[in-house]
Amino acid sequence: MDLGLHGKGVIVTGASKGIGRAIALEFAREGARVAICARGAAALENTRAEIAALGGTVFAASCDVGDAAALQGFLNAAHGALGRVDVLVNNPSGFGVSDDEAGWAASINVDILAAVRATKAVVPWMEQVGGGAVIHISSISGLEASLPGVAAYAAAKAALISHAKSMAMELAPKGIRVNCVAPGSIDFPDGFWDGIHKGNPAFYDMVVGSIPFGRMGRPEEVANAVLFLASAKASWVAGALLAVDGVQHKGNL
């Protein structure tokens, strides 16, 4: 399907593997110009090469998005390389899965503040091109009580949902739509759930058993939802939370 994204400038943070990589690749397949960042240089270069092989414009730079100056530097360079910014996808997570100072610091700096800062930075650029779309990648963990020890991760993902709704109201007059995607358990090579599958298969199977479809999700399934929200097909969708989880989350809200 042609989603009208050809030639658009798209920034995806945390895009070297998994969900971020899948999102960046799908935008490139639609003909968008793509800028990506991540901390791991080797994996980032592999993804950059994959996108370049599709024939589109791609800019990639290593960046710790939890560092405000480094993030702004990346965003400025991405804007210069792409020539315009129409879409921002805030994807990275600090995976604060320890209920201590380190876990909370990672969640606040990487999950929350990076998204807040990046969103603020791209607004003037989106105004220049007549509007745009911002998508936060949250989690169904932000919709329910967390497992023991991962309160920081869950709280950060809940904060992203709230921030997206607030920004949707604030930025609507500027023609900028802000939405949030909440994936469920997504499995991919070298990802979090791949590690659980190898190290604690009983727990992995228990989680799969809680998903009505009997499997974990794939990064491409999240990417498809993100591309829809970024496109004109979703022109009247703003401030929304879209769960992409195969009914893993059972609540009505």
C-alpha positions as CSV (number, residue, x, y, z in Angstrom):
1,M,0.0,0.0,0.0
2,D,1.2,3.5,-0.8
3,L,0.9,5.4,2.4
4,G,2.1,8.7,0.9
5,L,5.4,8.7,2.8
6,H,7.7,8.9,-0.2
7,G,10.2,11.7,0.3
8,K,9.2,12.3,3.9
9,G,12.0,12.9,6.4
10,V,11.8,10.3,9.2
11,I,13.9,10.1,12.4
12,V,13.8,6.8,14.3
13,T,15.8,6.7,17.6
14,G,17.0,3.4,18.9
15,A,16.9,1.8,15.5
16,S,19.8,-0.6,15.3
17,K,17.7,-3.8,15.9
18,G,14.3,-5.1,16.8
19,I,11.3,-2.8,16.7
20,G,13.3,0.3,15.8
21,R,15.1,-1.5,12.9
22,A,11.8,-2.8,11.5
23,I,10.3,0.6,11.7
24,A,13.2,2.3,9.9
25,L,13.2,-0.4,7.2
26,E,9.5,-0.1,6.5
27,F,9.7,3.7,6.2
28,A,12.6,3.2,3.7
29,R,10.5,0.7,1.7
30,E,7.8,3.4,1.4
31,G,10.4,5.7,-0.1
32,A,11.0,7.9,3.0
33,R,14.3,9.5,3.9
34,V,15.4,7.9,7.1
35,A,17.8,8.9,10.0
36,I,18.6,6.4,12.7
37,C,20.7,6.3,15.9
38,A,21.6,3.8,18.5
39,R,24.5,3.3,21.0
40,G,25.9,0.1,19.3
41,A,27.9,1.1,16.3
42,A,28.2,-2.3,14.7
43,A,24.5,-3.1,14.7
44,L,23.7,0.4,13.7
45,E,25.9,0.1,10.6
46,N,24.3,-3.2,9.7
47,T,20.9,-1.5,9.7
48,R,22.2,1.5,7.8
49,A,23.5,-0.8,5.1
50,E,20.1,-2.6,4.9
51,I,18.3,0.7,4.4
52,A,20.9,1.9,1.9
53,A,20.4,-1.3,-0.1
54,L,16.8,-0.3,-0.6
55,G,18.0,2.7,-2.5
56,G,16.8,5.5,-0.3
57,T,18.5,8.3,1.7
58,V,19.8,7.2,5.1
59,F,21.7,8.9,7.8
60,A,23.0,7.0,10.8
61,A,25.0,8.1,13.9
62,S,25.9,6.5,17.2
63,C,24.2,8.3,20.0
64,D,23.3,7.9,23.7
65,V,19.9,9.5,23.6
66,G,20.0,9.7,27.4
67,D,22.6,12.4,27.0
68,A,20.8,15.7,26.1
69,A,23.7,17.2,24.2
70,A,24.4,14.1,22.2
71,L,20.7,13.7,21.3
72,Q,20.4,17.3,20.1
73,G,23.6,16.9,18.1
74,F,22.2,13.8,16.4
75,L,18.8,15.5,15.7
76,N,20.5,18.5,14.2
77,A,22.7,16.3,12.0
78,A,19.7,14.2,10.9
79,H,17.7,17.3,10.0
80,G,20.6,18.6,7.9
81,A,21.0,15.2,6.2
82,L,17.4,14.7,5.4
83,G,16.5,18.3,4.5
84,R,13.2,18.0,6.4
85,V,11.6,16.2,9.3
86,D,8.0,15.0,9.0
87,V,8.0,12.0,11.4
88,L,9.7,11.3,14.7
89,V,9.6,7.8,16.3
90,N,10.8,7.7,19.9
91,N,11.7,4.1,20.2
92,P,14.6,3.4,22.6
93,S,14.3,2.1,26.1
94,G,16.8,2.0,29.0
95,F,15.2,-1.3,30.1
96,G,15.1,-0.2,33.7
97,V,14.3,-3.7,35.0
98,S,15.9,-3.2,38.4
99,D,14.1,-1.4,41.2
100,D,17.1,0.7,42.2
101,E,18.7,4.0,41.4
102,A,20.3,2.7,38.2
103,G,17.0,1.3,36.9
104,W,15.1,4.4,37.6
105,A,17.8,6.7,36.1
106,A,17.9,4.6,32.9
107,S,14.1,4.7,32.6
108,I,13.8,8.4,33.2
109,N,16.7,9.5,31.0
110,V,16.3,7.1,28.1
111,D,12.6,6.3,28.0
112,I,11.1,9.6,29.1
113,L,13.4,12.5,28.8
114,A,14.8,11.5,25.4
115,A,11.3,11.4,24.0
116,V,10.4,14.7,25.6
117,R,13.6,16.4,24.3
118,A,13.4,15.0,20.8
119,T,9.7,15.9,20.5
120,K,10.5,19.5,21.5
121,A,13.4,19.7,19.1
122,V,11.5,18.6,16.0
123,V,8.4,20.8,16.4
124,P,9.9,23.8,14.6
125,W,11.1,21.6,11.7
126,M,7.7,20.0,11.4
127,E,6.1,23.4,11.4
128,Q,8.3,24.4,8.5
129,V,6.8,21.6,6.3
130,G,3.2,22.1,7.4
131,G,2.9,19.5,10.1
132,G,4.0,16.1,11.0
133,A,3.6,13.0,13.2
134,V,5.3,12.0,16.5
135,I,5.0,8.4,17.7
136,H,6.2,7.2,21.1
137,I,6.9,3.5,21.5
138,S,5.5,2.6,24.9
139,S,4.5,-0.9,26.2
140,I,1.6,-2.7,27.6
141,S,3.6,-2.7,30.8
142,G,2.6,1.0,31.0
143,L,-1.1,-0.1,31.2
144,E,-1.0,-2.5,34.2
145,A,0.8,-3.3,37.4
146,S,4.4,-4.4,36.8
147,L,6.1,-7.6,37.7
148,P,8.3,-7.4,40.8
149,G,11.4,-5.4,40.2
150,V,10.4,-3.6,37.0
151,A,8.4,-0.7,38.4
152,A,10.7,1.8,36.8
153,Y,10.2,0.4,33.3
154,A,6.4,0.3,33.7
155,A,6.3,3.8,35.2
156,A,8.3,5.2,32.3
157,K,6.1,3.6,29.7
158,A,3.0,4.9,31.4
159,A,4.6,8.4,31.4
160,L,5.1,8.2,27.6
161,I,1.4,7.5,27.2
162,S,0.5,10.5,29.2
163,H,3.1,12.7,27.5
164,A,1.7,11.7,24.0
165,K,-1.8,12.7,25.0
166,S,-0.7,16.0,26.4
167,M,1.5,16.8,23.4
168,A,-1.3,15.8,21.0
169,M,-3.5,18.5,22.5
170,E,-0.7,21.1,22.5
171,L,0.6,20.4,19.0
172,A,-2.7,19.9,17.1
173,P,-3.0,23.6,16.2
174,K,0.4,23.3,14.5
175,G,-0.8,20.3,12.4
176,I,1.4,17.8,14.4
177,R,-0.2,14.6,15.5
178,V,1.2,12.7,18.5
179,N,0.3,9.1,19.2
180,C,1.6,6.2,21.2
181,V,2.1,2.6,20.3
182,A,2.1,0.0,23.1
183,P,3.7,-3.3,21.9
184,G,3.2,-6.5,23.9
185,S,6.0,-9.1,24.1
186,I,8.0,-8.9,20.8
187,D,10.6,-11.6,20.1
188,F,13.5,-11.1,17.7
189,P,17.1,-12.4,17.6
190,D,19.3,-11.0,20.4
191,G,16.4,-9.2,21.9
192,F,15.0,-9.3,25.5
193,W,12.6,-12.2,24.9
194,D,15.2,-14.1,22.9
195,G,17.4,-14.0,26.0
196,I,14.6,-15.2,28.2
197,H,13.7,-18.0,25.8
198,K,17.3,-19.2,26.0
199,G,17.8,-18.6,29.7
200,N,14.4,-19.2,31.3
201,P,12.3,-21.2,28.8
202,A,9.6,-22.0,31.4
203,F,8.9,-18.3,32.0
204,Y,9.0,-17.7,28.2
205,D,6.4,-20.4,27.7
206,M,4.3,-19.0,30.5
207,V,4.2,-15.6,28.9
208,V,3.3,-17.1,25.5
209,G,0.5,-19.0,27.2
210,S,-1.0,-15.7,28.3
211,I,-1.3,-14.5,24.6
212,P,-4.5,-15.8,22.9
213,F,-2.7,-16.2,19.6
214,G,-0.2,-18.5,21.1
215,R,2.9,-16.7,20.1
216,M,4.9,-13.5,20.6
217,G,4.7,-10.6,18.2
218,R,7.2,-9.7,15.5
219,P,8.9,-6.3,15.1
220,E,7.3,-5.9,11.6
221,E,3.9,-6.1,13.2
222,V,4.7,-3.1,15.3
223,A,6.3,-1.3,12.4
224,N,3.1,-1.6,10.3
225,A,1.1,0.1,13.1
226,V,3.7,2.9,13.3
227,L,3.6,3.6,9.6
228,F,-0.2,3.8,9.6
229,L,-0.1,6.4,12.4
230,A,2.6,8.4,10.6
231,S,0.7,8.5,7.3
232,A,-2.2,10.6,6.1
233,K,-4.4,7.5,6.4
234,A,-4.4,8.4,10.1
235,S,-5.1,12.1,9.6
236,W,-7.8,12.2,12.3
237,V,-5.9,10.0,14.8
238,A,-4.2,12.0,17.5
239,G,-3.7,11.4,21.2
240,A,-4.4,7.7,20.7
241,L,-2.8,4.7,22.3
242,L,-2.6,1.7,20.0
243,A,-1.8,-1.6,21.6
244,V,0.0,-4.0,19.3
245,D,0.0,-7.1,21.5
246,G,-2.3,-9.9,20.2
247,V,-4.6,-9.3,23.2
248,Q,-1.9,-9.9,25.7
249,H,-3.2,-7.0,27.7
250,K,-6.7,-7.9,28.8
251,G,-8.0,-4.6,30.3
252,N,-10.7,-2.6,28.6
253,L,-8.6,0.5,28.8
